[in-house]
Amino acid sequence: MRSIVVGVAGGSILALAVLFFWSRADDARDAHHCCDAHAAPHATTIAATDSTLDGASLYQIDGAFTDQDGHAFALSSLRGSPVLVALFYASCTTVCPLIVSELQRIEAALPETDRAGVRVLLVTFDAERDTPERLRAFAAERGIPTPRWTLVRADDASVRELAMALGVQYRRIAGGDFVHSALVTLLDREGRIATQLDGVEARIDPLVARLRDLLATPASGSPIPSSADDVRPTADTASVVR
């Protein structure tokens, strides 16, 4: 009987060890897949997504967002302009810089006069480390033209809600890094998904063509900000987060 008990216990320990190492290997595979600069060889532009919006406006999300200047930020403040949206985190050294380069490549495909009519929103997964100061430093490092490009952080629930709405998958792994989708989303002037670019180093032509169509549509919203003061909320609508 004792030998049977020992055998069962030993088998249980072995099974737990296998599960542990399998989990660690799974994390490593995910990290390699999502953070490899060439992780998306079949990147495509897609017209539909697994998002939860179903044609509704992203601006119905009322999350607790804070911009790179430490001010409360409402997604609805983007209404009136075509918007490029992506999720990232500043300490990422592989896929996230490529996502930013992809956004810059899309803008570069437009005439300079058209670029002025486009907003770009970068939302970090990592609010713990991506403080407003870190977001400003990241923008400076990457040559990001704020305030037309806005970098924001939020609580976990708000980021999760936004990610679900866009169809972005992500999770935190050992070491504080994230595995995540490399998805760029184009919103129309009312915050509805117009199209998406799935994966880095994809063909941007279809998305750029859709963006040009949106820019050709008369605007009915607020003008594009030209200075940092233009995008800061008034005391009546929001408060400074310190």
VEXTI-567014 format. One record per residue (C-alpha): z, x, y; residue in one letter; residue number from 1. Coordinates in nm, 2 decimals, padded with zeros to 4 digits, always signed. Layout:
BEGIN
Z/X/Y/A/NUM;
...
This chain:
BEGIN
+00.00/+00.00/+00.00/M/1;
+00.09/+00.28/+00.24/R/2;
-00.24/+00.45/+00.19/S/3;
-00.42/+00.12/+00.27/I/4;
-00.22/+00.08/+00.59/V/5;
-00.29/+00.44/+00.69/V/6;
-00.66/+00.39/+00.61/G/7;
-00.68/+00.07/+00.82/V/8;
-00.50/+00.24/+01.11/A/9;
-00.72/+00.54/+01.09/G/10;
-01.03/+00.32/+01.09/G/11;
-00.91/+00.13/+01.40/S/12;
-00.85/+00.45/+01.59/I/13;
-01.19/+00.58/+01.49/L/14;
-01.35/+00.25/+01.61/A/15;
-01.17/+00.27/+01.94/L/16;
-01.28/+00.63/+01.99/A/17;
-01.64/+00.53/+01.91/V/18;
-01.62/+00.24/+02.16/L/19;
-01.48/+00.47/+02.43/F/20;
-01.75/+00.73/+02.39/F/21;
-02.02/+00.47/+02.37/W/22;
-01.89/+00.32/+02.70/S/23;
-01.89/+00.66/+02.87/R/24;
-02.24/+00.73/+02.74/A/25;
-02.35/+00.39/+02.87/D/26;
-02.22/+00.47/+03.21/D/27;
-02.40/+00.80/+03.21/A/28;
-02.72/+00.64/+03.11/R/29;
-02.69/+00.38/+03.38/D/30;
-02.61/+00.64/+03.64/A/31;
-02.91/+00.85/+03.54/H/32;
-03.14/+00.55/+03.54/H/33;
-03.03/+00.41/+03.87/C/34;
-02.98/+00.74/+04.06/C/35;
-03.27/+00.94/+03.93/D/36;
-03.53/+00.99/+04.20/A/37;
-03.80/+00.88/+03.96/H/38;
-03.62/+00.60/+03.79/A/39;
-03.88/+00.33/+03.88/A/40;
-04.22/+00.44/+03.75/P/41;
-04.34/+00.08/+03.74/H/42;
-04.21/-00.02/+04.09/A/43;
-04.39/-00.33/+04.22/T/44;
-04.39/-00.57/+04.51/T/45;
-04.28/-00.91/+04.39/I/46;
-04.30/-01.25/+04.56/A/47;
-04.01/-01.41/+04.36/A/48;
-03.66/-01.29/+04.28/T/49;
-03.36/-01.37/+04.06/D/50;
-03.17/-01.44/+04.38/S/51;
-02.95/-01.75/+04.42/T/52;
-03.11/-01.86/+04.75/L/53;
-03.40/-02.07/+04.61/D/54;
-03.58/-02.08/+04.94/G/55;
-03.27/-02.12/+05.15/A/56;
-03.18/-01.90/+05.44/S/57;
-02.97/-01.59/+05.39/L/58;
-02.80/-01.68/+05.72/Y/59;
-02.60/-01.95/+05.55/Q/60;
-02.38/-01.66/+05.41/I/61;
-02.08/-01.64/+05.63/D/62;
-01.94/-01.30/+05.52/G/63;
-01.69/-01.07/+05.70/A/64;
-01.94/-00.80/+05.81/F/65;
-01.87/-00.51/+06.04/T/66;
-02.14/-00.29/+06.20/D/67;
-02.16/+00.08/+06.26/Q/68;
-01.99/+00.04/+06.60/D/69;
-01.69/-00.14/+06.45/G/70;
-01.79/-00.48/+06.58/H/71;
-01.79/-00.80/+06.38/A/72;
-02.15/-00.88/+06.27/F/73;
-02.30/-01.21/+06.17/A/74;
-02.61/-01.22/+05.95/L/75;
-02.74/-01.51/+06.16/S/76;
-02.76/-01.28/+06.46/S/77;
-03.09/-01.16/+06.30/L/78;
-03.25/-01.50/+06.32/R/79;
-03.58/-01.49/+06.51/G/80;
-03.71/-01.16/+06.38/S/81;
-03.86/-01.05/+06.05/P/82;
-03.59/-00.84/+05.87/V/83;
-03.60/-00.57/+05.61/L/84;
-03.28/-00.56/+05.40/V/85;
-03.15/-00.31/+05.15/A/86;
-02.81/-00.23/+04.99/L/87;
-02.70/+00.13/+04.97/F/88;
-02.40/+00.36/+05.01/Y/89;
-02.38/+00.67/+05.24/A/90;
-02.25/+00.92/+04.98/S/91;
-02.55/+00.85/+04.74/C/92;
-02.77/+01.16/+04.72/T/93;
-03.05/+01.03/+04.51/T/94;
-03.19/+00.67/+04.52/V/95;
-03.03/+00.56/+04.85/C/96;
-03.21/+00.83/+05.06/P/97;
-03.53/+00.72/+04.89/L/98;
-03.46/+00.36/+04.99/I/99;
-03.42/+00.46/+05.35/V/100;
-03.74/+00.67/+05.33/S/101;
-03.91/+00.36/+05.19/E/102;
-03.80/+00.15/+05.48/L/103;
-03.92/+00.42/+05.73/Q/104;
-04.25/+00.44/+05.54/R/105;
-04.29/+00.06/+05.58/I/106;
-04.22/+00.09/+05.95/E/107;
-04.46/+00.38/+05.99/A/108;
-04.74/+00.17/+05.85/A/109;
-04.71/-00.06/+06.16/L/110;
-04.83/+00.01/+06.51/P/111;
-04.55/+00.11/+06.74/E/112;
-04.56/-00.21/+06.93/T/113;
-04.51/-00.41/+06.61/D/114;
-04.22/-00.19/+06.50/R/115;
-04.03/-00.31/+06.80/A/116;
-04.03/-00.66/+06.66/G/117;
-03.88/-00.57/+06.32/V/118;
-03.51/-00.56/+06.24/R/119;
-03.37/-00.35/+05.95/V/120;
-03.03/-00.42/+05.79/L/121;
-02.86/-00.17/+05.56/L/122;
-02.55/-00.30/+05.38/V/123;
-02.31/-00.06/+05.20/T/124;
-02.16/-00.12/+04.86/F/125;
-01.88/+00.13/+04.95/D/126;
-01.67/-00.02/+05.23/A/127;
-01.38/+00.20/+05.13/E/128;
-01.55/+00.52/+05.22/R/129;
-01.83/+00.40/+05.45/D/130;
-01.63/+00.35/+05.77/T/131;
-01.81/+00.27/+06.10/P/132;
-01.78/+00.64/+06.18/E/133;
-01.94/+00.74/+05.85/R/134;
-02.22/+00.48/+05.90/L/135;
-02.29/+00.62/+06.25/R/136;
-02.30/+00.97/+06.11/A/137;
-02.54/+00.86/+05.83/F/138;
-02.77/+00.70/+06.09/A/139;
-02.77/+01.02/+06.29/A/140;
-02.84/+01.23/+05.98/E/141;
-03.13/+01.01/+05.87/R/142;
-03.28/+00.96/+06.22/G/143;
-03.22/+00.59/+06.20/I/144;
-03.29/+00.40/+06.53/P/145;
-02.99/+00.19/+06.59/T/146;
-02.93/-00.08/+06.71/P/147;
-03.26/-00.21/+06.59/R/148;
-03.15/-00.08/+06.25/W/149;
-02.80/-00.21/+06.18/T/150;
-02.57/-00.06/+05.92/L/151;
-02.29/-00.28/+05.80/V/152;
-01.99/-00.29/+05.57/R/153;
-01.79/-00.58/+05.43/A/154;
-01.52/-00.69/+05.19/D/155;
-01.61/-00.69/+04.82/D/156;
-01.66/-01.07/+04.81/A/157;
-01.91/-01.07/+05.10/S/158;
-02.11/-00.78/+04.95/V/159;
-02.11/-00.95/+04.61/R/160;
-02.23/-01.28/+04.76/E/161;
-02.51/-01.11/+04.95/L/162;
-02.62/-00.90/+04.65/A/163;
-02.64/-01.22/+04.44/M/164;
-02.84/-01.40/+04.70/A/165;
-03.09/-01.11/+04.71/L/166;
-03.10/-01.05/+04.33/G/167;
-02.94/-00.70/+04.36/V/168;
-02.74/-00.58/+04.07/Q/169;
-02.47/-00.31/+04.11/Y/170;
-02.15/-00.19/+03.96/R/171;
-01.91/+00.09/+04.03/R/172;
-01.88/+00.37/+03.78/I/173;
-01.65/+00.67/+03.73/A/174;
-01.62/+00.90/+04.03/G/175;
-01.66/+00.62/+04.28/G/176;
-02.04/+00.61/+04.26/D/177;
-02.25/+00.30/+04.20/F/178;
-02.54/+00.21/+03.98/V/179;
-02.76/-00.04/+04.16/H/180;
-03.10/-00.19/+04.20/S/181;
-03.35/-00.02/+04.44/A/182;
-03.46/-00.34/+04.60/L/183;
-03.60/-00.38/+04.95/V/184;
-03.62/-00.74/+05.07/T/185;
-03.83/-00.88/+05.36/L/186;
-03.69/-01.19/+05.53/L/187;
-03.89/-01.43/+05.75/D/188;
-03.77/-01.52/+06.09/R/189;
-03.53/-01.78/+05.95/E/190;
-03.38/-01.55/+05.69/G/191;
-03.57/-01.67/+05.39/R/192;
-03.70/-01.42/+05.13/I/193;
-04.07/-01.36/+05.20/A/194;
-04.12/-01.09/+04.95/T/195;
-03.95/-00.79/+04.78/Q/196;
-04.03/-00.43/+04.70/L/197;
-03.87/-00.35/+04.36/D/198;
-03.82/+00.02/+04.30/G/199;
-03.87/+00.34/+04.51/V/200;
-04.21/+00.50/+04.55/E/201;
-04.38/+00.16/+04.51/A/202;
-04.70/+00.04/+04.68/R/203;
-04.60/-00.09/+05.01/I/204;
-04.93/-00.24/+05.12/D/205;
-04.85/-00.60/+05.00/P/206;
-04.52/-00.60/+05.18/L/207;
-04.66/-00.45/+05.49/V/208;
-04.94/-00.72/+05.49/A/209;
-04.67/-00.99/+05.46/R/210;
-04.47/-00.83/+05.74/L/211;
-04.78/-00.83/+05.97/R/212;
-04.83/-01.20/+05.89/D/213;
-04.47/-01.27/+06.00/L/214;
-04.51/-01.07/+06.32/L/215;
-04.82/-01.27/+06.40/A/216;
-04.62/-01.59/+06.39/T/217;
-04.47/-01.68/+06.73/P/218;
-04.10/-01.60/+06.76/A/219;
-03.85/-01.87/+06.84/S/220;
-03.53/-01.67/+06.81/G/221;
-03.35/-01.41/+07.01/S/222;
-03.53/-01.10/+07.16/P/223;
-03.50/-00.77/+06.98/I/224;
-03.22/-00.55/+07.12/P/225;
-03.32/-00.24/+07.30/S/226;
-02.98/-00.08/+07.35/S/227;
-02.64/-00.07/+07.18/A/228;
-02.49/-00.31/+07.44/D/229;
-02.75/-00.57/+07.35/D/230;
-02.62/-00.62/+06.99/V/231;
-02.25/-00.62/+07.06/R/232;
-02.10/-00.96/+07.02/P/233;
-01.94/-01.12/+07.32/T/234;
-01.57/-01.19/+07.33/A/235;
-01.65/-01.56/+07.28/D/236;
-01.82/-01.51/+06.95/T/237;
-01.66/-01.21/+06.77/A/238;
-01.39/-00.96/+06.80/S/239;
-01.39/-00.58/+06.77/V/240;
-01.26/-00.45/+06.44/V/241;
-01.05/-00.14/+06.49/R/242;
